């Protein structure tokens, strides 16, 4: 009898807890919908960003090479051939200092300091890809490189274009941003308005309160993911070669991991300004090093293990493997484990360090 009574009491407590989480999640969802600016940043802004960058890099002719030279430079065979090249834009400057300023600021890709010399004197930054393109066009104009003899095969296959590389990164970045900002700001606002302190005297559990933010985040994730993925698939022609179910589960795991990280960032911060600085501090390394706009493999080998340990890197890699390569569970297992670790650890730590006031 006592054992059955204990089981009944345990089931009642469990049902009460689920009801608690459900009601808190419903409240968080309604509160989010009533904030037009939050809805804009979660749904409208990612669509605009994906559209602008997607259309910019979807197709088009190679960019022109901007070459600087001095006004006193006399016409010769090199300058005549460069002028005739539609992919080259020559800009004359009154003196060396002006041309150097344009080169430093990136307004020109190459400074042709002495086109009459043999060979012509060039000044450029070899790290910039645009500078190397300009140098190659100068070589073509000199006749030292026969462009017609090169077998060029432009990349147009779906899945191999830059826009195909870019879109999964934008999707991962959006899941990170909305997960961190929406939850971090919401908790900081409640604390700043002294509402959390009032909740301290209620029988509500801390775990239920924090879990409600994760649940409400997942509700909007479905709409967010469907809209962005449909836009990439139908408008930008980005492929989705892997399992749709696995793609949805990985996105769900990534969004939840960032939501847990947002809870941790806001667990002690008392002001909107404070949580803004904390979130920027957390997201900055991932903006720069997680391979959103370019491959993180360009960084030195020594830092690449650290970059792969970041949640956004793991999410971007998993999404790209699913969308572009059609990979399965085994192929993305390392990335899934990294995301799972970033889900569990921040949430557990947030439970321990969270303060109502």
Order of alpha helices (4+ residues) and beta strands (2+ residues): alpha-alpha-alpha-beta-alpha-beta-alpha-beta-beta-alpha-alpha-alpha-alpha-alpha-alpha-alpha-alpha-alpha
